[in-house]
Amino acid sequence: MHKKKIKIFLGGYLNYTNAQNLNCLALAKYLDSSKFTTYALSTYFSKKIKSQAIMFNCFFPI
């Protein structure tokens, strides 16, 4: 039987520094990718990062 992955949207910008974003980045790093599919936002003006999360660029509003 094929198991479905649980989809998780992280409520932070993974490539922008503040406490909430750093916690979301840590969650994205340590969640088991065989059980979870993670999604998160990224800003267009900060450095690009490598993450397991599927990133969406946010242009407006920030």
Z-matrix of the N, CA and C atoms (Angstrom, degrees):
N
C 1 1.437
C 2 1.520 1 109.94
N 3 1.332 2 117.01 1 133.27
C 4 1.456 3 122.21 2 -178.33
C 5 1.529 4 110.35 3 -86.09
N 6 1.326 5 116.73 4 123.04
C 7 1.455 6 120.58 5 179.75
C 8 1.520 7 110.20 6 -87.89
N 9 1.338 8 116.51 7 140.05
C 10 1.454 9 121.83 8 176.63
C 11 1.519 10 109.51 9 -84.39
N 12 1.340 11 115.62 10 145.66
C 13 1.451 12 120.23 11 175.35
C 14 1.524 13 109.37 12 -82.28
N 15 1.306 14 115.86 13 149.69
C 16 1.456 15 121.98 14 175.54
C 17 1.521 16 107.77 15 -86.21
N 18 1.329 17 117.19 16 129.54
C 19 1.459 18 122.06 17 179.82
C 20 1.522 19 109.13 18 -91.74
N 21 1.341 20 115.49 19 131.88
C 22 1.460 21 121.68 20 -179.00
C 23 1.523 22 108.98 21 -127.49
N 24 1.346 23 116.66 22 128.78
C 25 1.461 24 120.86 23 173.08
C 26 1.520 25 107.55 24 -104.14
N 27 1.329 26 116.12 25 119.57
C 28 1.462 27 121.56 26 -179.82
C 29 1.534 28 108.45 27 -86.43
N 30 1.307 29 116.93 28 130.44
C 31 1.471 30 121.02 29 -174.33
C 32 1.508 31 114.20 30 -87.92
N 33 1.312 32 117.33 31 52.51
C 34 1.457 33 120.18 32 177.79
C 35 1.512 34 111.24 33 -154.69
N 36 1.337 35 115.74 34 162.59
C 37 1.468 36 121.73 35 174.92
C 38 1.527 37 107.23 36 -87.99
N 39 1.310 38 117.37 37 113.77
C 40 1.462 39 119.50 38 -172.80
C 41 1.520 40 113.44 39 -71.89
N 42 1.322 41 118.86 40 -18.83
C 43 1.466 42 119.64 41 -178.53
C 44 1.528 43 112.33 42 -108.65
N 45 1.322 44 117.40 43 25.32
C 46 1.469 45 122.21 44 -179.47
C 47 1.522 46 107.95 45 -132.61
N 48 1.333 47 117.49 46 133.85
C 49 1.458 48 121.14 47 -171.14
C 50 1.525 49 112.78 48 -85.27
N 51 1.302 50 116.64 49 115.50
C 52 1.464 51 126.36 50 160.95
C 53 1.522 52 106.45 51 -164.59
N 54 1.316 53 117.51 52 172.47
C 55 1.471 54 120.15 53 -170.91
C 56 1.532 55 112.51 54 -62.30
N 57 1.328 56 117.52 55 -45.87
C 58 1.467 57 120.14 56 -178.87
C 59 1.522 58 110.60 57 -61.88
N 60 1.315 59 117.40 58 -43.05
C 61 1.454 60 120.90 59 -178.48
C 62 1.524 61 112.03 60 -66.36
N 63 1.324 62 117.26 61 -38.29
C 64 1.458 63 120.08 62 178.43
C 65 1.528 64 111.33 63 -66.93
N 66 1.338 65 117.16 64 -36.25
C 67 1.469 66 120.20 65 176.37
C 68 1.518 67 111.01 66 -66.18
N 69 1.337 68 117.23 67 -40.53
C 70 1.467 69 120.69 68 178.02
C 71 1.525 70 110.56 69 -65.59
N 72 1.319 71 117.15 70 -38.64
C 73 1.459 72 121.13 71 178.03
C 74 1.527 73 110.80 72 -62.54
N 75 1.341 74 116.92 73 -41.50
C 76 1.465 75 120.79 74 177.77
C 77 1.529 76 110.79 75 -65.15
N 78 1.321 77 117.19 76 -40.72
C 79 1.472 78 120.05 77 176.79
C 80 1.522 79 111.15 78 -61.35
N 81 1.330 80 116.75 79 -44.49
C 82 1.466 81 120.82 80 -179.99
C 83 1.522 82 111.13 81 -61.48
N 84 1.317 83 115.58 82 -35.19
C 85 1.460 84 119.90 83 -178.17
C 86 1.528 85 112.24 84 -70.81
N 87 1.328 86 117.02 85 -38.37
C 88 1.453 87 120.11 86 -170.61
C 89 1.532 88 115.61 87 -103.31
N 90 1.333 89 118.77 88 -5.15
C 91 1.461 90 119.29 89 175.26
C 92 1.527 91 109.76 90 -70.08
N 93 1.294 92 117.09 91 140.53
C 94 1.457 93 123.20 92 -179.05
C 95 1.533 94 109.75 93 -69.48
N 96 1.330 95 116.29 94 113.11
C 97 1.473 96 120.50 95 -176.11
C 98 1.525 97 112.96 96 -69.80
N 99 1.319 98 117.90 97 -13.36
C 100 1.467 99 118.99 98 175.98
C 101 1.531 100 111.46 99 -81.10
N 102 1.338 101 116.91 100 -17.95
C 103 1.463 102 121.44 101 -179.56
C 104 1.526 103 113.58 102 -108.02
N 105 1.353 104 116.88 103 -26.59
C 106 1.452 105 121.19 104 -172.78
C 107 1.523 106 111.24 105 -128.12
N 108 1.335 107 116.03 106 144.21
C 109 1.458 108 122.57 107 168.06
C 110 1.520 109 105.94 108 -111.55
N 111 1.333 110 117.32 109 120.57
C 112 1.457 111 120.65 110 -175.73
C 113 1.520 112 110.88 111 -107.75
N 114 1.324 113 114.93 112 142.01
C 115 1.462 114 123.48 113 178.03
C 116 1.517 115 107.89 114 -126.22
N 117 1.336 116 116.96 115 146.63
C 118 1.458 117 120.88 116 178.96
C 119 1.522 118 110.03 117 -156.41
N 120 1.331 119 115.02 118 170.70
C 121 1.459 120 121.90 119 178.83
C 122 1.515 121 110.37 120 -97.67
N 123 1.326 122 115.87 121 155.26
C 124 1.460 123 121.59 122 170.83
C 125 1.525 124 108.12 123 -138.34
N 126 1.310 125 116.05 124 147.55
C 127 1.460 126 120.11 125 177.22
C 128 1.519 127 109.24 126 -85.39
N 129 1.309 128 116.17 127 155.37
C 130 1.462 129 120.20 128 -178.74
C 131 1.518 130 112.41 129 -82.38
N 132 1.348 131 118.24 130 -15.42
C 133 1.458 132 120.41 131 -172.81
C 134 1.523 133 114.01 132 -104.22
N 135 1.315 134 119.27 133 -5.85
C 136 1.467 135 121.05 134 179.30
C 137 1.518 136 110.26 135 -99.05
N 138 1.328 137 114.62 136 169.45
C 139 1.462 138 119.41 137 -178.50
C 140 1.518 139 111.43 138 -62.36
N 141 1.299 140 116.48 139 151.52
C 142 1.463 141 122.38 140 177.01
C 143 1.516 142 108.67 141 -79.53
N 144 1.311 143 116.61 142 141.13
C 145 1.457 144 121.35 143 178.86
C 146 1.521 145 109.31 144 -124.25
N 147 1.303 146 115.17 145 159.59
C 148 1.464 147 120.84 146 175.52
C 149 1.525 148 107.35 147 -98.97
N 150 1.319 149 115.92 148 125.11
C 151 1.454 150 121.18 149 -177.69
C 152 1.518 151 109.35 150 -146.69
N 153 1.329 152 115.93 151 156.78
C 154 1.456 153 121.37 152 175.34
C 155 1.512 154 111.26 153 -72.32
N 156 1.326 155 117.32 154 -19.74
C 157 1.463 156 121.53 155 -175.75
C 158 1.526 157 110.74 156 -74.25
N 159 1.320 158 115.44 157 149.05
C 160 1.455 159 121.54 158 172.26
C 161 1.522 160 106.19 159 -81.39
N 162 1.336 161 116.73 160 121.04
C 163 1.457 162 121.78 161 -170.94
C 164 1.523 163 111.56 162 -98.28
N 165 1.341 164 115.31 163 138.18
C 166 1.452 165 123.08 164 173.39
C 167 1.514 166 107.99 165 -113.97
N 168 1.330 167 118.02 166 125.75
C 169 1.457 168 120.84 167 176.01
C 170 1.508 169 110.39 168 -73.56
N 171 1.323 170 116.38 169 132.61
C 172 1.457 171 122.37 170 178.80
C 173 1.524 172 108.33 171 -110.86
N 174 1.326 173 117.00 172 116.47
C 175 1.459 174 121.47 173 179.87
C 176 1.524 175 111.89 174 -98.09
N 177 1.327 176 118.29 175 -37.81
C 178 1.459 177 121.45 176 -177.61
C 179 1.521 178 108.71 177 -156.90
N 180 1.284 179 122.79 178 137.08
C 181 1.470 180 126.78 179 -9.31
C 182 1.527 181 109.80 180 -84.84
N 183 1.279 182 117.15 181 161.52
C 184 1.454 183 121.87 182 178.89
C 185 1.507 184 108.97 183 -118.91
